[in-house]
Amino acid sequence: MSIEDSCPPPSIEEPVAPPPSPEPTETEKTDAMICHLLGLAGYVIPLGGIIGPIIFWSMKKDKSVYVDQAGKEAINFHISMLIYLVISMILTLIFIGVFLAVAVLLVEIIYSVIVALKARDGIASPYPFSMKFI
């Protein structure tokens, strides 16, 4: 009896694709939508556009992958918009900053609502102009 007879031949297995992620539940969709819309709290409370999504995301991130991803997207987007707004405020010294500030505010409002509505429909949509921090 040789060694080759005692060892089974190596098997070549094809990689198995992970199962498709289940459709988010209605609660998960609503939580994701709220996380996106909390970014608009910055228009009422100073820095509320960042603090609101961070608090809500930290409470819900361990319960759902869908809400975790939505929260990260919302936080990254609103931090990015704050950075763009600060840059545009600095550029007001050469007057172009006024137009940039208005554009940044409009982009933040419009895309927050669009992405929140998509999240409510169960569609994970990335924000444009968003830097990745989290």
ROLUM-170129 format. One line per 4 residues: number of its first residue (from 1); their letters; for each residue x, y, z of N, C-alpha, C, O, CB. Coordinates in pm, whole numbers, padded with zeros to 5 digits. Atoms other than C-alpha are relative to their C-alpha. Glycine has a CB too. Example, Ala and Ser with C-alpha at 12.3 -4.5 7.8 and 13.67 -1.06 7.14 Angstrom:
BEGIN
1	as	00089/-00119/00000/01230/-00450/00780/00090/00120/00000/00194/00118/00066/-00099/00003/00125  -00082/-00119/-00006/01367/-00106/00714/-00077/00109/00073/-00026/00220/00090/00041/00046/-00142;
This chain:
BEGIN
1	msie	00085/-00117/00000/00000/00000/00000/00090/00124/00000/00180/00137/00083/-00097/-00001/00122  -00081/-00120/00011/00145/00332/-00103/-00072/00118/00066/-00190/00110/00101/00032/00031/-00148  00056/-00121/-00061/00090/00676/00040/-00110/00057/-00087/-00208/00111/-00037/00111/00106/00024  00099/-00055/00091/-00102/00776/-00267/-00135/-00069/00013/-00239/-00007/-00007/00048/-00010/-00143;
5	dscp	00125/00073/-00016/-00360/00504/-00203/-00072/00039/00128/-00195/00034/00132/00026/-00149/-00001  00063/-00032/-00128/-00423/00614/00156/-00051/00143/00008/-00137/00173/00091/00097/-00024/00112  00044/-00140/-00001/-00469/00985/00082/-00108/00021/-00105/-00091/-00018/-00220/00119/00096/-00025  00104/-00027/00100/-00789/01093/-00083/00048/00108/-00097/00129/00193/-00060/-00132/00043/00069;
9	ppsi	-00043/-00104/00095/-00747/01300/-00396/-00053/00136/00042/-00161/00148/00099/-00049/-00034/-00143  00048/-00133/-00038/-00769/01671/-00343/-00124/00035/-00080/-00134/00009/-00200/00110/00107/-00023  00124/-00038/00069/-01110/01803/-00424/00007/00147/-00038/00055/00232/00037/-00125/-00029/00089  00005/-00138/00047/-01157/02113/-00625/-00144/00045/00011/-00231/00001/-00064/00053/00014/-00148;
13	eepv	00136/-00049/-00023/-01460/02294/-00495/-00014/00139/-00057/00075/00224/-00043/-00035/-00002/00150  00028/-00133/00051/-01612/02587/-00666/-00046/00087/00115/-00117/00041/00204/-00106/-00003/-00114  00044/-00088/-00109/-01661/02888/-00443/-00151/00016/-00003/-00215/00028/-00108/00069/00139/-00010  00145/-00013/-00014/-02010/02915/-00314/-00032/00147/00024/00024/00210/00114/-00055/-00089/00115;
17	appp	00041/-00140/-00017/-02174/03255/-00352/-00080/00012/00128/-00159/-00077/00162/-00082/00050/-00123  00080/-00018/-00121/-02316/03394/-00031/-00147/00013/-00037/-00181/00062/-00145/00048/00123/00080  00142/-00013/00031/-02691/03378/-00009/-00038/00147/-00016/00019/00233/00051/-00086/-00067/00110  00039/-00140/00017/-02862/03693/-00129/-00056/00056/00131/-00125/-00013/00206/-00104/00014/-00112;
21	spep	00048/-00060/-00124/-02933/03935/00150/-00152/00014/-00007/-00208/00048/-00111/00066/00138/00024  00146/-00007/00001/-03294/03929/00253/-00049/00144/-00019/00022/00240/00011/-00057/-00056/00130  00063/-00130/00019/-03524/04214/00165/-00014/00067/00137/-00057/00003/00233/-00140/-00014/-00070  00016/-00067/-00130/-03518/04476/00443/-00147/00006/00042/-00237/00019/-00041/00059/00143/-00006;
25	tete	00136/-00006/-00053/-03822/04476/00666/-00050/00144/-00004/00026/00237/-00028/-00006/-00057/00144  00058/-00135/-00001/-04059/04771/00686/00063/00086/00110/00084/00206/00091/-00153/-00007/00020  -00064/-00074/-00110/-03904/04870/01020/00139/00046/-00040/00178/00159/-00012/00007/-00086/00127  -00134/-00037/00045/-03555/04865/00869/-00005/00111/-00104/00077/00203/-00101/00072/-00123/-00058;
29	ktda	00016/-00104/00102/-03671/05073/00573/-00033/00135/00066/00022/00238/00028/-00111/-00039/-00101  00038/-00123/-00070/-03831/05328/00806/00118/00056/00079/00141/00177/00079/-00119/-00025/00093  -00117/-00045/-00077/-03522/05342/01029/00105/00061/-00092/00166/00162/-00058/00061/-00116/00079  -00097/-00054/00096/-03298/05397/00725/-00046/00137/-00050/00035/00229/-00063/00020/-00097/-00118;
33	mich	00054/-00127/00046/-03526/05675/00602/00018/00108/00107/00058/00221/00077/-00148/-00015/-00038  -00015/-00095/-00111/-03522/05843/00944/00146/00043/00013/00175/00160/00036/-00051/-00061/00133  -00142/-00032/-00012/-03143/05823/00955/00042/00102/-00106/00119/00194/-00078/00085/-00127/-00014  -00032/-00095/00107/-03120/06004/00620/-00064/00136/00028/00000/00240/00008/-00047/-00054/-00136;
37	llgl	00070/-00126/-00022/-03377/06268/00715/00050/00076/00123/00035/00198/00131/-00148/-00026/00013  -00054/-00068/-00118/-03215/06339/01052/00116/00092/-00037/00151/00181/00041/00046/-00102/00103  -00106/-00090/00046/-02935/06500/00854/-00050/00141/-00022/00029/00236/-00019/00060/-00053/-00127  00057/-00134/00020/-03171/06789/00789/-00023/00072/00133/-00066/00188/00133/-00131/-00010/-00077;
41	agyv	00015/-00064/-00130/-03182/06860/01163/00100/00113/00019/00084/00197/00107/00016/-00103/00112  -00100/-00107/-00008/-02880/07082/01106/-00057/00136/-00034/00004/00239/-00003/00115/-00030/-00091  00063/-00127/00032/-03115/07348/00976/-00077/00056/00120/-00122/00170/00117/-00093/-00016/-00119  00071/-00042/-00120/-03279/07366/01319/00095/00008/00119/00088/00103/00198/-00116/-00098/00031;
45	iplg	-00093/00009/-00112/-03003/07267/01563/00143/00007/-00055/00175/-00067/-00147/-00022/-00133/00082  -00139/-00005/00049/-02637/07364/01512/00068/-00137/00012/00064/-00200/00118/00081/00105/00078  -00064/00131/00013/-02445/07051/01404/-00098/-00116/00016/-00055/-00231/00029/00111/-00013/00102  00101/00106/-00011/-02772/06856/01432/-00001/-00091/-00121/-00044/-00206/-00111/-00136/00061/00019;
49	giig	-00006/00081/00121/-02720/06733/01077/00101/-00112/00009/00094/-00208/-00067/00032/00086/-00117  -00099/00106/-00021/-02428/06527/01198/-00033/-00078/00127/-00026/-00200/00130/00143/00058/00008  00027/00064/-00129/-02524/06457/01558/-00124/-00090/-00007/-00124/-00200/00048/-00018/00106/00109  00123/00078/00010/-02877/06335/01475/00022/-00137/-00065/-00014/-00238/-00005/-00103/00076/-00079;
53	piif	-00025/00130/00060/-02770/06062/01229/00097/-00087/00080/00082/-00209/00084/00054/00018/-00139  -00095/00080/-00079/-02479/05957/01453/-00070/-00067/00117/-00048/-00185/00143/00116/00089/00051  00071/00058/-00115/-02704/05906/01756/-00094/-00111/-00046/-00096/-00219/00012/-00079/00109/00076  00097/00100/00048/-02973/05723/01559/00073/-00123/-00054/00032/-00236/-00027/-00091/00061/-00109;
57	wsmk	-00076/00111/00057/-02717/05511/01371/00063/-00085/00110/00062/-00207/00101/00110/00053/-00094  -00065/00076/-00107/-02535/05414/01692/-00101/-00085/00078/-00064/-00188/00134/00072/00095/00096  00103/00080/-00068/-02864/05293/01842/-00046/-00118/-00085/-00083/-00222/-00031/-00120/00088/00035  00060/00100/00088/-02969/05088/01537/00099/-00083/-00081/00058/-00180/-00144/-00092/00067/-00094;
61	kdks	-00095/00064/00089/-02646/04976/01366/00019/-00149/00024/00046/-00224/-00071/00132/00068/00012  -00021/00141/-00031/-02620/04640/01543/-00123/-00085/-00030/-00115/-00208/-00030/00038/-00015/00145  00124/00074/00023/-02979/04543/01464/-00025/-00031/-00146/-00099/-00124/-00178/-00115/00077/00054  00027/00018/00141/-02968/04571/01086/00117/00046/-00084/00171/00155/-00063/-00126/00075/-00040;
65	vyvd	-00107/-00037/00092/-02704/04571/00814/-00047/00113/-00090/00030/00202/-00125/00045/-00121/-00084  00057/-00102/00088/-02935/04784/00597/00003/00138/00067/00041/00237/00005/-00144/-00036/-00038  00000/-00127/-00074/-02971/05054/00864/00144/00044/00028/00174/00164/00028/-00079/-00014/00133  -00141/-00032/-00024/-02598/05034/00940/00060/00069/-00123/00128/00171/-00110/00080/-00128/00033;
69	qagk	-00052/-00060/00123/-02510/05108/00576/-00063/00136/-00027/00005/00230/-00069/-00024/-00093/-00119  00069/-00128/00022/-02772/05382/00549/00053/00107/00095/00072/00222/00056/-00153/-00017/00018  -00051/-00095/-00098/-02645/05547/00866/00139/00049/-00035/00168/00169/-00024/00002/-00064/00137  -00135/-00040/00040/-02284/05545/00747/-00006/00095/-00119/00065/00195/-00122/00085/-00124/-00034;
73	eain	00014/-00087/00118/-02389/05694/00413/-00047/00140/00042/00007/00240/-00005/-00099/-00061/-00101  00055/-00129/-00043/-02591/05968/00585/00104/00082/00076/00118/00202/00052/-00125/-00020/00087  -00102/-00071/-00079/-02314/06057/00830/00110/00053/-00091/00150/00169/-00080/00059/-00093/00108  -00106/-00042/00093/-02049/06067/00558/-00046/00118/-00086/00030/00212/-00108/00042/-00117/-00089;
77	fhis	00051/-00105/00087/-02268/06284/00335/-00011/00133/00074/00031/00236/00023/-00135/-00039/-00057  00021/-00125/-00072/-02356/06540/00600/00130/00059/00054/00142/00181/00065/-00098/-00022/00114  -00133/-00052/-00035/-01996/06567/00722/00063/00065/-00124/00122/00172/-00115/00092/-00113/00056  -00053/-00055/00125/-01893/06622/00359/-00065/00135/-00032/00004/00230/-00070/-00023/-00098/-00117;
81	mliy	00070/-00125/00029/-02159/06890/00314/00044/00111/00095/00053/00227/00055/-00151/-00021/00010  -00049/-00099/-00095/-02039/07066/00630/00137/00052/-00042/00164/00172/-00035/00008/-00059/00142  -00133/-00041/00048/-01684/07069/00495/-00013/00091/-00121/00053/00194/-00129/00086/-00124/-00035  00021/-00083/00119/-01804/07205/00160/-00058/00137/00037/-00024/00238/-00024/-00093/-00072/-00099;
85	lvis	00059/-00126/-00043/-02007/07471/00340/00105/00091/00064/00106/00212/00041/-00116/-00026/00099  -00108/-00079/-00061/-01707/07583/00546/00092/00056/-00108/00132/00173/-00101/00081/-00087/00100  -00084/-00048/00110/-01498/07606/00229/-00069/00112/-00076/-00006/00212/-00111/00034/-00117/-00097  00071/-00105/00072/-01768/07808/00057/-00010/00128/00083/-00010/00238/00027/-00141/-00048/-00040;
89	milt	00003/-00119/-00085/-01789/08043/00356/00134/00074/-00005/00139/00197/-00002/-00033/-00038/00145  -00132/-00062/00015/-01415/08103/00328/00009/00072/-00134/00068/00179/-00145/00113/-00105/00014  -00004/-00059/00134/-01461/08173/-00043/-00094/00119/-00016/-00094/00183/-00122/-00034/-00105/-00102  00084/-00120/00010/-01718/08443/00032/00086/00126/-00004/00039/00232/-00043/-00099/00007/00117;
93	lifi	-00091/-00115/00008/-01417/08670/00061/00022/00044/-00146/00052/00160/-00172/00134/-00035/00065  -00012/-00036/00141/-01399/08656/-00318/-00136/-00013/-00071/-00143/-00025/-00193/00106/-00089/-00071  00139/-00007/00044/-01779/08654/-00356/-00057/-00127/-00062/-00178/-00147/-00058/-00013/00109/-00097  00053/00122/00060/-01806/08319/-00534/-00055/-00095/00107/-00138/-00181/00077/00108/-00070/-00082;
97	gvfl	00044/00087/-00109/-01858/08152/-00195/-00148/00009/00028/-00207/-00088/00074/00076/00034/00124  00144/-00015/-00023/-02211/08290/-00170/-00076/-00097/-00089/-00169/-00164/-00044/-00045/00146/-00027  00067/00091/00092/-02315/08095/-00478/00027/-00146/00035/-00062/-00231/00026/00045/00028/-00143  -00033/00136/-00040/-02132/07786/-00362/-00076/-00042/00126/-00121/-00157/00135/00151/-00013/00024;
101	avav	00072/00032/-00123/-02296/07801/-00018/-00146/-00033/-00031/-00201/-00129/00023/00008/00117/00100  00139/00027/00039/-02642/07820/-00175/-00009/-00135/-00071/-00102/-00213/-00046/-00054/00114/-00091  00000/00128/00071/-02556/07530/-00405/00017/-00118/00096/-00051/-00219/00082/00112/-00001/-00106  -00023/00107/-00098/-02426/07318/-00116/-00126/-00026/00081/-00164/-00141/00102/00117/00036/00095;
105	llve	00122/00017/-00079/-02740/07380/00090/-00111/-00066/-00081/-00183/-00152/-00031/-00047/00136/00053  00102/00061/00085/-02967/07294/-00202/00030/-00147/-00028/-00060/-00231/-00024/-00011/00076/-00132  -00039/00139/00024/-02771/06976/-00281/-00027/-00084/00123/-00075/-00197/00112/00150/-00008/-00039  00021/00076/-00124/-02789/06870/00083/-00148/-00030/00022/-00184/-00143/00055/00056/00078/00121;
109	iiys	00144/00021/-00021/-03165/06917/00107/-00057/-00096/-00104/-00127/-00191/-00070/-00075/00135/-00006  00059/00081/00108/-03251/06766/-00231/00044/-00145/00010/-00040/-00235/00003/00039/00058/-00136  -00047/00138/-00003/-03029/06458/-00203/-00037/-00072/00129/-00052/-00194/00129/00149/-00004/-00018  00046/00064/-00123/-03125/06394/00159/-00142/-00056/-00018/-00171/-00168/00024/00003/00100/00119;
113	viva	00137/00044/00022/-03489/06371/00056/-00005/-00114/-00102/-00076/-00212/-00082/-00088/00118/-00047  00001/00105/00104/-03419/06166/-00259/00049/-00134/00056/-00015/-00237/00036/00088/00041/-00119  -00056/00125/-00054/-03201/05910/-00079/-00089/-00055/00111/-00100/-00177/00124/00143/00024/00053  00091/00048/-00105/-03444/05892/00215/-00121/-00071/-00063/-00164/-00175/-00013/-00048/00118/00089;
117	lkar	00113/00065/00068/-03731/05811/-00023/00041/-00133/-00063/-00036/-00229/-00062/-00058/00092/-00107  -00048/00127/00055/-03521/05546/-00195/00021/-00103/00111/-00010/-00221/00094/00132/00021/-00078  -00020/00091/-00113/-03428/05398/00143/-00133/-00054/00048/-00142/-00170/00089/00073/00072/00115  00134/00044/-00042/-03799/05382/00229/-00054/-00107/-00095/-00136/-00190/-00055/-00097/00120/00005;
121	dgia	00041/00102/00097/-03847/05175/-00089/00091/-00122/00003/00069/-00217/-00073/-00002/00059/-00139  -00089/00115/-00012/-03566/04940/00013/00119/00004/-00095/00185/-00098/-00114/-00076/-00125/-00022  -00111/-00015/00094/-03309/05074/-00235/00114/00073/00070/00098/00187/00114/-00045/00077/-00130  -00117/-00063/-00061/-02964/05144/-00095/00067/00085/-00107/00124/00033/-00203/00100/-00107/00057;
125	spyp	-00052/-00092/00100/-02851/05451/-00286/00110/00085/00062/00091/00144/00168/-00113/00090/-00056  -00107/-00085/-00053/-02518/05628/-00237/-00025/00147/-00030/-00093/00181/-00127/00136/-00042/-00056  00009/-00144/00021/-02496/06004/-00206/00109/00044/-00098/00218/-00013/-00098/00013/00077/00134  -00109/-00057/00079/-02307/06205/-00466/00081/00098/00085/00033/00146/00188/-00056/00070/-00128;
129	fsmk	-00087/-00098/-00065/-02021/06431/-00357/00035/-00036/00144/00073/00051/00223/-00066/00136/-00002  -00022/00041/-00138/-01976/06227/-00039/00138/-00061/00017/00178/-00148/-00061/-00107/-00099/00043  -00128/00058/-00035/-01638/06153/00114/-00025/-00112/00102/-00122/-00107/00178/00099/00108/00057  00017/00113/-00092/-01594/05829/00309/00084/00023/00127/00207/00024/00122/00041/-00133/-00069;
133	fi	-00066/-00017/-00128/-01513/05886/00676/-00020/-00124/00087/00070/-00166/00160/-00052/00125/00071  00034/00117/-00083/-01686/05589/00838/-00010/-00121/-00090/-00037/-00232/-00042/-00134/00021/00079;
